[in-house]
Amino acid sequence: MLQFEVNDMTCGHCVGAVTAAVKRVAPEAVVAIDLPQHCVRVEGVCDAGAVELAIREAGYSPSRKA
Protein backbone atom coordinates (compact mmCIF):
# COMPACT_ATOMS: atom_id res chain seq x y z
CA MET A 1 0.00 0.00 0.00
CA LEU A 2 1.15 3.51 -0.84
CA GLN A 3 0.43 6.31 1.60
CA PHE A 4 0.71 10.05 1.07
CA GLU A 5 0.17 13.07 3.28
CA VAL A 6 -1.61 15.81 1.32
CA ASN A 7 -1.95 18.79 3.65
CA ASP A 8 -3.56 21.07 1.06
CA MET A 9 -6.48 18.64 0.61
CA THR A 10 -9.24 20.33 2.62
CA CYS A 11 -12.73 19.46 1.32
CA GLY A 12 -14.90 17.00 -0.54
CA HIS A 13 -13.94 18.55 -3.88
CA CYS A 14 -10.29 17.88 -3.07
CA VAL A 15 -11.10 14.25 -2.25
CA GLY A 16 -12.82 13.84 -5.62
CA ALA A 17 -9.99 15.53 -7.52
CA VAL A 18 -7.28 13.43 -5.88
CA THR A 19 -9.24 10.21 -6.35
CA ALA A 20 -9.86 11.00 -10.03
CA ALA A 21 -6.19 11.86 -10.57
CA VAL A 22 -5.04 8.55 -9.09
CA LYS A 23 -7.64 6.59 -11.06
CA ARG A 24 -6.45 8.22 -14.32
CA VAL A 25 -2.97 6.72 -13.92
CA ALA A 26 -4.06 3.54 -12.13
CA PRO A 27 -7.68 2.60 -12.93
CA GLU A 28 -7.36 -0.59 -10.89
CA ALA A 29 -6.27 1.25 -7.74
CA VAL A 30 -8.30 1.26 -4.54
CA VAL A 31 -8.14 4.78 -3.11
CA ALA A 32 -9.01 5.55 0.52
CA ILE A 33 -8.85 9.12 1.79
CA ASP A 34 -8.93 10.27 5.40
CA LEU A 35 -9.66 13.98 4.97
CA PRO A 36 -9.24 15.05 8.64
CA GLN A 37 -5.80 13.37 8.67
CA HIS A 38 -4.94 14.59 5.12
CA CYS A 39 -4.01 11.01 4.27
CA VAL A 40 -4.35 9.25 0.91
CA ARG A 41 -3.93 5.47 0.81
CA VAL A 42 -3.64 3.68 -2.51
CA GLU A 43 -3.72 -0.10 -2.89
CA GLY A 44 -3.12 -2.18 -6.00
CA VAL A 45 -0.43 0.06 -7.50
CA CYS A 46 3.34 -0.36 -7.51
CA ASP A 47 4.46 2.91 -9.16
CA ALA A 48 4.51 5.44 -6.32
CA GLY A 49 6.13 8.04 -8.57
CA ALA A 50 3.27 7.96 -11.08
CA VAL A 51 0.68 8.30 -8.31
CA GLU A 52 2.57 11.15 -6.65
CA LEU A 53 2.95 12.95 -9.98
CA ALA A 54 -0.76 12.55 -10.75
CA ILE A 55 -1.67 14.11 -7.40
CA ARG A 56 0.78 16.98 -8.04
CA GLU A 57 -0.63 17.58 -11.52
CA ALA A 58 -4.10 17.80 -9.94
CA GLY A 59 -2.78 20.80 -7.96
CA TYR A 60 -1.87 19.24 -4.62
CA SER A 61 1.37 18.71 -2.69
CA PRO A 62 1.72 15.06 -1.64
CA SER A 63 4.53 13.74 0.50
CA ARG A 64 5.15 10.02 0.72
CA LYS A 65 4.64 8.42 4.11
CA ALA A 66 6.58 5.35 5.16
PyMOL CGO cylinders between C-alpha atoms (Angstrom):
from pymol import cmd
from pymol.cgo import CYLINDER

trace = [
    CYLINDER, 0.00, 0.00, 0.00, 1.15, 3.51, -0.84, 0.3, 1, 1, 1, 1, 1, 1,
    CYLINDER, 1.15, 3.51, -0.84, 0.43, 6.31, 1.60, 0.3, 1, 1, 1, 1, 1, 1,
    CYLINDER, 0.43, 6.31, 1.60, 0.71, 10.05, 1.07, 0.3, 1, 1, 1, 1, 1, 1,
    CYLINDER, 0.71, 10.05, 1.07, 0.17, 13.07, 3.28, 0.3, 1, 1, 1, 1, 1, 1,
    CYLINDER, 0.17, 13.07, 3.28, -1.61, 15.81, 1.32, 0.3, 1, 1, 1, 1, 1, 1,
    CYLINDER, -1.61, 15.81, 1.32, -1.95, 18.79, 3.65, 0.3, 1, 1, 1, 1, 1, 1,
    CYLINDER, -1.95, 18.79, 3.65, -3.56, 21.07, 1.06, 0.3, 1, 1, 1, 1, 1, 1,
    CYLINDER, -3.56, 21.07, 1.06, -6.48, 18.64, 0.61, 0.3, 1, 1, 1, 1, 1, 1,
    CYLINDER, -6.48, 18.64, 0.61, -9.24, 20.33, 2.62, 0.3, 1, 1, 1, 1, 1, 1,
    CYLINDER, -9.24, 20.33, 2.62, -12.73, 19.46, 1.32, 0.3, 1, 1, 1, 1, 1, 1,
    CYLINDER, -12.73, 19.46, 1.32, -14.90, 17.00, -0.54, 0.3, 1, 1, 1, 1, 1, 1,
    CYLINDER, -14.90, 17.00, -0.54, -13.94, 18.55, -3.88, 0.3, 1, 1, 1, 1, 1, 1,
    CYLINDER, -13.94, 18.55, -3.88, -10.29, 17.88, -3.07, 0.3, 1, 1, 1, 1, 1, 1,
    CYLINDER, -10.29, 17.88, -3.07, -11.10, 14.25, -2.25, 0.3, 1, 1, 1, 1, 1, 1,
    CYLINDER, -11.10, 14.25, -2.25, -12.82, 13.84, -5.62, 0.3, 1, 1, 1, 1, 1, 1,
    CYLINDER, -12.82, 13.84, -5.62, -9.99, 15.53, -7.52, 0.3, 1, 1, 1, 1, 1, 1,
    CYLINDER, -9.99, 15.53, -7.52, -7.28, 13.43, -5.88, 0.3, 1, 1, 1, 1, 1, 1,
    CYLINDER, -7.28, 13.43, -5.88, -9.24, 10.21, -6.35, 0.3, 1, 1, 1, 1, 1, 1,
    CYLINDER, -9.24, 10.21, -6.35, -9.86, 11.00, -10.03, 0.3, 1, 1, 1, 1, 1, 1,
    CYLINDER, -9.86, 11.00, -10.03, -6.19, 11.86, -10.57, 0.3, 1, 1, 1, 1, 1, 1,
    CYLINDER, -6.19, 11.86, -10.57, -5.04, 8.55, -9.09, 0.3, 1, 1, 1, 1, 1, 1,
    CYLINDER, -5.04, 8.55, -9.09, -7.64, 6.59, -11.06, 0.3, 1, 1, 1, 1, 1, 1,
    CYLINDER, -7.64, 6.59, -11.06, -6.45, 8.22, -14.32, 0.3, 1, 1, 1, 1, 1, 1,
    CYLINDER, -6.45, 8.22, -14.32, -2.97, 6.72, -13.92, 0.3, 1, 1, 1, 1, 1, 1,
    CYLINDER, -2.97, 6.72, -13.92, -4.06, 3.54, -12.13, 0.3, 1, 1, 1, 1, 1, 1,
    CYLINDER, -4.06, 3.54, -12.13, -7.68, 2.60, -12.93, 0.3, 1, 1, 1, 1, 1, 1,
    CYLINDER, -7.68, 2.60, -12.93, -7.36, -0.59, -10.89, 0.3, 1, 1, 1, 1, 1, 1,
    CYLINDER, -7.36, -0.59, -10.89, -6.27, 1.25, -7.74, 0.3, 1, 1, 1, 1, 1, 1,
    CYLINDER, -6.27, 1.25, -7.74, -8.30, 1.26, -4.54, 0.3, 1, 1, 1, 1, 1, 1,
    CYLINDER, -8.30, 1.26, -4.54, -8.14, 4.78, -3.11, 0.3, 1, 1, 1, 1, 1, 1,
    CYLINDER, -8.14, 4.78, -3.11, -9.01, 5.55, 0.52, 0.3, 1, 1, 1, 1, 1, 1,
    CYLINDER, -9.01, 5.55, 0.52, -8.85, 9.12, 1.79, 0.3, 1, 1, 1, 1, 1, 1,
    CYLINDER, -8.85, 9.12, 1.79, -8.93, 10.27, 5.40, 0.3, 1, 1, 1, 1, 1, 1,
    CYLINDER, -8.93, 10.27, 5.40, -9.66, 13.98, 4.97, 0.3, 1, 1, 1, 1, 1, 1,
    CYLINDER, -9.66, 13.98, 4.97, -9.24, 15.05, 8.64, 0.3, 1, 1, 1, 1, 1, 1,
    CYLINDER, -9.24, 15.05, 8.64, -5.80, 13.37, 8.67, 0.3, 1, 1, 1, 1, 1, 1,
    CYLINDER, -5.80, 13.37, 8.67, -4.94, 14.59, 5.12, 0.3, 1, 1, 1, 1, 1, 1,
    CYLINDER, -4.94, 14.59, 5.12, -4.01, 11.01, 4.27, 0.3, 1, 1, 1, 1, 1, 1,
    CYLINDER, -4.01, 11.01, 4.27, -4.35, 9.25, 0.91, 0.3, 1, 1, 1, 1, 1, 1,
    CYLINDER, -4.35, 9.25, 0.91, -3.93, 5.47, 0.81, 0.3, 1, 1, 1, 1, 1, 1,
    CYLINDER, -3.93, 5.47, 0.81, -3.64, 3.68, -2.51, 0.3, 1, 1, 1, 1, 1, 1,
    CYLINDER, -3.64, 3.68, -2.51, -3.72, -0.10, -2.89, 0.3, 1, 1, 1, 1, 1, 1,
    CYLINDER, -3.72, -0.10, -2.89, -3.12, -2.18, -6.00, 0.3, 1, 1, 1, 1, 1, 1,
    CYLINDER, -3.12, -2.18, -6.00, -0.43, 0.06, -7.50, 0.3, 1, 1, 1, 1, 1, 1,
    CYLINDER, -0.43, 0.06, -7.50, 3.34, -0.36, -7.51, 0.3, 1, 1, 1, 1, 1, 1,
    CYLINDER, 3.34, -0.36, -7.51, 4.46, 2.91, -9.16, 0.3, 1, 1, 1, 1, 1, 1,
    CYLINDER, 4.46, 2.91, -9.16, 4.51, 5.44, -6.32, 0.3, 1, 1, 1, 1, 1, 1,
    CYLINDER, 4.51, 5.44, -6.32, 6.13, 8.04, -8.57, 0.3, 1, 1, 1, 1, 1, 1,
    CYLINDER, 6.13, 8.04, -8.57, 3.27, 7.96, -11.08, 0.3, 1, 1, 1, 1, 1, 1,
    CYLINDER, 3.27, 7.96, -11.08, 0.68, 8.30, -8.31, 0.3, 1, 1, 1, 1, 1, 1,
    CYLINDER, 0.68, 8.30, -8.31, 2.57, 11.15, -6.65, 0.3, 1, 1, 1, 1, 1, 1,
    CYLINDER, 2.57, 11.15, -6.65, 2.95, 12.95, -9.98, 0.3, 1, 1, 1, 1, 1, 1,
    CYLINDER, 2.95, 12.95, -9.98, -0.76, 12.55, -10.75, 0.3, 1, 1, 1, 1, 1, 1,
    CYLINDER, -0.76, 12.55, -10.75, -1.67, 14.11, -7.40, 0.3, 1, 1, 1, 1, 1, 1,
    CYLINDER, -1.67, 14.11, -7.40, 0.78, 16.98, -8.04, 0.3, 1, 1, 1, 1, 1, 1,
    CYLINDER, 0.78, 16.98, -8.04, -0.63, 17.58, -11.52, 0.3, 1, 1, 1, 1, 1, 1,
    CYLINDER, -0.63, 17.58, -11.52, -4.10, 17.80, -9.94, 0.3, 1, 1, 1, 1, 1, 1,
    CYLINDER, -4.10, 17.80, -9.94, -2.78, 20.80, -7.96, 0.3, 1, 1, 1, 1, 1, 1,
    CYLINDER, -2.78, 20.80, -7.96, -1.87, 19.24, -4.62, 0.3, 1, 1, 1, 1, 1, 1,
    CYLINDER, -1.87, 19.24, -4.62, 1.37, 18.71, -2.69, 0.3, 1, 1, 1, 1, 1, 1,
    CYLINDER, 1.37, 18.71, -2.69, 1.72, 15.06, -1.64, 0.3, 1, 1, 1, 1, 1, 1,
    CYLINDER, 1.72, 15.06, -1.64, 4.53, 13.74, 0.50, 0.3, 1, 1, 1, 1, 1, 1,
    CYLINDER, 4.53, 13.74, 0.50, 5.15, 10.02, 0.72, 0.3, 1, 1, 1, 1, 1, 1,
    CYLINDER, 5.15, 10.02, 0.72, 4.64, 8.42, 4.11, 0.3, 1, 1, 1, 1, 1, 1,
    CYLINDER, 4.64, 8.42, 4.11, 6.58, 5.35, 5.16, 0.3, 1, 1, 1, 1, 1, 1,
]
cmd.load_cgo(trace, "trace")
